[in-house]
Amino acid sequence: MVRIAGIGIVGAVLAVVVSEKKPEMGMMIGLAFGALALAIVAGKAGAVIQLINDSVDRSGIDANLIVPVLKVTGMAYITQFAVDACRDAGQNSIASKIEIAGKIMMLAVAAPIATALIRMVTTII
């Protein structure tokens, strides 16, 4: 995290300095930092997913219910990254459309979880 924070501070200062003369380059620096930060943490994501899978295997929970949770989590991060990038570029309208699309897609992916919960509740009653 220290590495990401340090790179982020350097990137932010560089973006501010460059933006005074070339605003579009400042935006590109921001996008480049975002991509770099995602690349740095991508390896950690695999370890977290493996830990969750191991825990699910030991708990006896149906693993098919965890997959949508992981997908929705990934979609939320990707959506937020894209929305922030669009807002940084001054494209609030596009950012709003990405947000709506992301929410709809997350709902679609989460539907199996909702139906499984409904089935579980109806068997209890």
C-alpha positions as CSV (number, residue, x, y, z in Angstrom):
1,M,0.0,0.0,0.0
2,V,2.9,2.3,0.7
3,R,4.2,1.8,-2.8
4,I,0.7,2.6,-4.3
5,A,0.3,5.7,-2.1
6,G,3.8,6.9,-3.0
7,I,3.2,6.4,-6.7
8,G,-0.2,8.1,-6.3
9,I,1.3,11.2,-4.7
10,V,4.0,11.5,-7.3
11,G,1.4,11.0,-10.0
12,A,-1.0,13.6,-8.6
13,V,1.8,16.2,-8.3
14,L,3.0,15.4,-11.8
15,A,-0.6,15.6,-13.1
16,V,-1.2,19.0,-11.5
17,V,2.0,20.4,-12.9
18,V,1.4,19.0,-16.4
19,S,-2.3,20.0,-16.4
20,E,-1.4,23.7,-16.2
21,K,0.0,23.5,-19.8
22,K,-1.7,20.4,-21.2
23,P,-4.9,19.3,-19.4
24,E,-5.3,16.2,-21.6
25,M,-1.9,14.9,-20.5
26,G,-2.8,15.4,-16.8
27,M,-5.8,13.2,-17.4
28,M,-3.6,10.6,-19.2
29,I,-1.3,10.6,-16.1
30,G,-4.2,9.9,-13.9
31,L,-5.4,7.0,-16.1
32,A,-1.8,5.6,-16.2
33,F,-1.6,5.7,-12.4
34,G,-5.0,3.9,-12.2
35,A,-3.8,1.2,-14.5
36,L,-0.5,0.8,-12.6
37,A,-2.3,0.6,-9.3
38,L,-4.6,-2.1,-10.6
39,A,-1.6,-4.0,-12.0
40,I,0.1,-3.9,-8.6
41,V,-2.9,-5.2,-6.7
42,A,-3.9,-7.8,-9.3
43,G,-1.6,-10.4,-7.7
44,K,-3.2,-9.8,-4.3
45,A,-6.6,-10.4,-5.7
46,G,-5.7,-14.0,-6.7
47,A,-4.6,-14.7,-3.1
48,V,-7.8,-13.3,-1.6
49,I,-9.9,-15.3,-4.0
50,Q,-8.0,-18.5,-3.1
51,L,-8.5,-17.8,0.6
52,I,-12.2,-17.4,0.1
53,N,-12.4,-20.6,-2.0
54,D,-10.6,-22.5,0.7
55,S,-12.9,-21.2,3.4
56,V,-16.0,-22.0,1.3
57,D,-14.7,-25.6,0.7
58,R,-14.2,-26.1,4.5
59,S,-17.6,-24.5,5.4
60,G,-19.7,-26.7,3.2
61,I,-21.4,-23.8,1.6
62,D,-22.3,-24.3,-2.1
63,A,-19.4,-22.9,-4.0
64,N,-21.7,-21.8,-6.8
65,L,-23.1,-19.1,-4.6
66,I,-19.7,-17.6,-4.0
67,V,-18.8,-17.1,-7.7
68,P,-21.5,-14.5,-8.2
69,V,-20.3,-12.6,-5.1
70,L,-16.8,-12.5,-6.4
71,K,-18.0,-11.4,-9.9
72,V,-20.1,-8.6,-8.4
73,T,-17.2,-7.4,-6.3
74,G,-15.0,-7.3,-9.3
75,M,-17.6,-5.6,-11.4
76,A,-18.1,-3.0,-8.7
77,Y,-14.4,-2.1,-8.7
78,I,-14.2,-2.0,-12.5
79,T,-17.3,0.1,-12.7
80,Q,-16.0,2.6,-10.0
81,F,-12.6,2.8,-11.8
82,A,-14.3,3.6,-15.2
83,V,-16.7,6.1,-13.6
84,D,-13.9,7.9,-11.8
85,A,-11.9,8.1,-15.0
86,C,-14.8,9.5,-16.9
87,R,-15.5,12.1,-14.2
88,D,-11.8,13.1,-14.1
89,A,-12.1,13.7,-17.9
90,G,-15.2,15.9,-17.3
91,Q,-17.6,13.4,-18.8
92,N,-20.2,13.1,-16.1
93,S,-22.9,12.0,-18.4
94,I,-20.9,9.0,-19.6
95,A,-19.9,8.3,-16.0
96,S,-23.6,8.1,-15.0
97,K,-24.4,5.7,-17.9
98,I,-21.5,3.4,-16.9
99,E,-22.8,3.5,-13.3
100,I,-26.3,2.5,-14.3
101,A,-25.0,-0.2,-16.6
102,G,-22.7,-1.6,-13.9
103,K,-25.6,-1.7,-11.4
104,I,-27.8,-3.5,-13.8
105,M,-25.1,-6.0,-14.7
106,M,-24.3,-6.6,-11.0
107,L,-28.0,-7.2,-10.3
108,A,-28.1,-9.8,-13.2
109,V,-25.1,-11.6,-11.9
110,A,-26.4,-11.6,-8.3
111,A,-29.8,-13.0,-9.3
112,P,-28.8,-16.6,-8.6
113,I,-27.9,-15.7,-5.0
114,A,-31.4,-14.1,-4.5
115,T,-33.2,-17.1,-5.9
116,A,-31.1,-19.4,-3.7
117,L,-32.0,-17.4,-0.7
118,I,-35.7,-17.5,-1.6
119,R,-35.5,-21.3,-2.0
120,M,-33.8,-21.6,1.4
121,V,-36.4,-19.4,3.1
122,T,-39.3,-21.2,1.6
123,T,-37.9,-24.6,2.7
124,I,-37.7,-23.3,6.3
125,I,-41.2,-22.0,6.3
